[in-house]
Amino acid sequence: MAMAVRLLYVTILVFSLLHLSLSNPEFSALLDFKSDSDQFNSLSSWSDSTHPCSGSWLGVSCSHGRVAHLVLDGLNLTVSSRALARLSRLRLLSLNHNRLSAAVNLSSWPNLKHLYLSNNRFVGEFPPGVFNLRRMHRLVLSHNNFSGEIQMNKLTQLPHLLTLRLEANSFTGTLMSNSSSSSSIFDFNVSSNILAGEIPFWLSRCSAGSPWVTVVRMVPQK
């Protein structure tokens, strides 16, 4: 009798976990990310026998049963973060100091407020979709290999953007925009890029009275 009860319990548990993985796209997204990026088993607490919101998964915080915060700094994660695009309720993502190189389309995270991707190996132009993130507060892409122009006209239209850290990349072009001094940005750094032209008027006014703005020495235009 005891053996039959134990077998029944195991069967129910297996089917419950199967249902969880099939019905919860966040569960499978996190496990796919682990499979793709965790070569050093830093995410050993991420197990298919527990729920991501159980409190036992490293770096995962939830709100109302959905993944809201993901903080995975300095874990030697590699290659790709694309599986995380399925975390549609994500509000904070921090992947600083890893070895990730394949970026994701940021429009997958319409609720994102804080994005920290510094000190990785991301390449290419400014991450697609960032200009649609109207709730963004902090955007940190420093110390990567991003290139191309910084579209300041679009970035300054994000109404809640406070922090923009893009230093130590390979961005080119100018910083000119049509923004006025009413821009919400106050923590700003684009040093160690390949920029030219003048510092925008709104930024020069802000930097004069703020210790949080790094004034960049621009390369004179020829």
C-alpha positions as a printed Julia matrix, in Angstrom:
222×3 Matrix{Float64}:
  0.0    0.0     0.0
  2.79   2.42    0.96
  4.58   1.68   -2.3
  1.41   2.43   -4.29
  0.94   5.73   -2.48
  4.57   6.69   -3.12
  4.24   5.82   -6.79
  1.05   7.86   -7.04
  2.8   10.86   -5.42
  5.74  10.64   -7.83
  3.39  10.38  -10.8
  1.44  13.45   -9.68
  4.69  15.38   -9.13
  6.0   14.52  -12.59
  2.78  15.56  -14.27
  2.63  18.76  -12.21
  6.15  19.73  -13.3
  5.35  18.85  -16.9
  2.26  21.05  -16.74
  4.32  23.87  -15.23
  6.92  23.75  -17.99
  4.29  23.67  -20.71
  1.99  26.33  -19.27
  4.58  28.8   -17.96
  6.77  30.25  -20.74
  8.98  31.94  -18.13
  9.93  28.58  -16.64
 11.12  27.26  -19.99
 12.73  30.6   -20.91
 14.95  30.58  -17.83
 15.94  26.94  -18.29
 16.72  27.61  -21.97
 18.88  30.58  -20.95
 20.7   28.37  -18.45
 21.28  25.72  -21.11
 22.59  28.28  -23.6
 24.75  30.43  -21.34
 25.73  28.68  -18.11
 28.83  26.71  -19.05
 30.24  26.86  -15.52
 27.09  25.74  -13.68
 26.76  29.05  -11.85
 22.99  28.63  -11.98
 22.91  25.24  -10.26
 19.97  26.39   -8.11
 17.83  26.7   -11.25
 16.18  23.31  -11.24
 13.24  21.89  -13.16
 12.0   20.48   -9.84
 11.3   23.91   -8.31
  9.4   27.0    -9.4
 11.39  30.13  -10.41
  9.36  32.16   -7.91
 10.0   29.77   -5.03
 12.86  31.94   -3.71
 15.48  29.26   -4.34
 16.56  30.38   -7.82
 19.68  32.56   -7.74
 19.03  36.13   -8.87
 15.32  35.67   -9.59
 12.67  37.84   -7.94
  8.99  37.68   -8.76
  5.89  39.82   -8.46
  2.43  38.23   -8.52
  3.92  34.95   -9.7
  5.82  36.43  -12.66
  9.55  37.09  -13.01
 10.12  40.81  -12.44
 13.81  41.15  -11.49
 16.77  39.14  -12.77
 20.19  39.96  -11.3
 22.99  37.69  -12.58
 26.16  39.76  -12.3
 29.63  38.23  -12.51
 28.63  34.61  -13.15
 30.74  33.88  -16.27
 27.63  33.6   -18.4
 28.45  33.32  -22.09
 27.09  33.66  -25.62
 23.39  34.56  -25.64
 20.66  36.24  -23.58
 17.99  35.79  -26.25
 15.94  33.22  -24.33
 15.22  35.93  -21.75
 13.12  37.77  -24.33
 10.21  35.57  -23.23
 10.16  37.2   -19.78
  7.51  39.73  -20.77
  6.95  41.13  -17.25
 10.63  41.86  -16.58
 11.25  45.25  -14.93
 14.92  44.95  -13.99
 17.65  43.01  -15.8
 21.26  43.09  -14.64
 23.88  40.99  -16.45
 26.99  43.03  -15.66
 30.45  41.46  -15.78
 29.72  38.37  -17.83
 30.83  37.26  -21.3
 27.58  37.61  -23.21
 27.77  38.6   -26.86
 24.41  38.03  -28.56
 22.02  40.86  -27.7
 18.24  40.66  -27.63
 15.61  42.93  -29.14
 14.67  45.08  -26.15
 11.12  45.61  -27.36
 10.45  42.17  -25.9
 10.42  43.84  -22.46
  7.79  46.62  -22.59
  7.82  46.98  -18.79
 11.59  47.25  -18.4
 12.78  50.11  -16.17
 16.39  49.17  -15.4
 18.85  47.52  -17.81
 22.47  46.88  -16.82
 24.68  45.14  -19.43
 28.12  46.61  -18.7
 31.37  44.7   -19.09
 30.24  42.07  -21.56
 31.08  41.38  -25.22
 28.02  42.77  -26.95
 28.64  44.04  -30.48
 26.72  45.84  -33.23
 24.65  48.99  -33.29
 22.52  50.38  -30.49
 20.28  47.56  -29.19
 17.06  47.44  -31.23
 13.83  48.26  -29.45
 15.3   50.48  -26.73
 13.53  53.55  -28.1
 10.17  51.9   -27.43
 10.84  51.43  -23.72
  8.88  54.41  -22.43
  9.27  53.31  -18.8
 13.08  53.08  -18.88
 14.91  54.76  -15.97
 18.47  53.37  -16.08
 20.26  52.21  -19.23
 23.86  51.03  -18.77
 25.68  49.56  -21.8
 29.24  50.61  -20.91
 32.4   48.58  -21.58
 31.18  46.55  -24.54
 31.83  46.67  -28.29
 28.74  48.53  -29.48
 29.27  50.74  -32.53
 27.41  53.08  -34.86
 25.71  56.33  -33.95
 24.04  57.21  -30.66
 20.56  58.38  -31.6
 20.25  61.08  -28.97
 17.1   62.51  -30.53
 15.26  59.28  -29.72
 16.9   58.64  -26.36
 16.02  62.06  -25.01
 12.38  61.36  -25.84
 12.22  58.6   -23.24
 10.34  60.54  -20.56
 11.72  58.78  -17.47
 15.33  58.12  -18.51
 17.67  59.24  -15.71
 20.86  57.26  -16.38
 22.56  56.77  -19.75
 25.99  55.12  -19.47
 27.62  54.27  -22.81
 31.31  54.77  -22.06
 34.06  52.49  -23.4
 32.39  51.32  -26.6
 33.04  52.21  -30.26
 30.17  54.61  -30.89
 30.75  57.21  -33.61
 29.08  60.37  -34.89
 27.82  63.3   -32.83
 25.65  63.84  -29.78
 23.52  66.56  -31.29
 19.8   66.38  -30.63
 16.76  68.63  -30.64
 16.23  68.11  -26.93
 15.93  71.06  -24.6
 17.27  71.42  -21.07
 14.12  69.68  -19.87
 15.61  66.26  -20.68
 15.32  63.95  -17.66
 18.86  62.54  -18.03
 21.24  63.5   -15.23
 23.69  60.57  -15.02
 25.41  60.57  -18.41
 28.73  59.17  -19.68
 29.87  58.57  -23.26
 33.62  58.86  -22.71
 36.05  56.53  -24.51
 34.09  56.4   -27.74
 34.86  57.89  -31.17
 32.6   60.93  -31.11
 32.89  64.28  -32.85
 31.28  67.7   -32.76
 29.95  69.85  -29.96
 28.41  68.87  -26.64
 24.66  69.54  -26.83
 23.53  72.73  -25.12
 21.17  70.93  -22.73
 23.98  68.62  -21.6
 26.52  71.4   -21.09
 24.05  73.25  -18.89
 23.31  70.13  -16.9
 26.98  69.21  -16.44
 27.85  72.6   -15.02
 25.9   71.91  -11.86
 25.78  68.13  -11.62
 28.52  65.81  -10.36
 26.86  62.89  -12.15
 27.49  64.05  -15.71
 30.79  63.18  -17.37
 31.68  65.93  -19.84
 33.26  64.32  -22.86
 36.22  65.72  -24.73
 34.91  65.63  -28.27
 37.03  65.14  -31.39
 36.87  68.35  -33.48
 35.01  68.01  -36.75
 37.1   68.45  -39.9
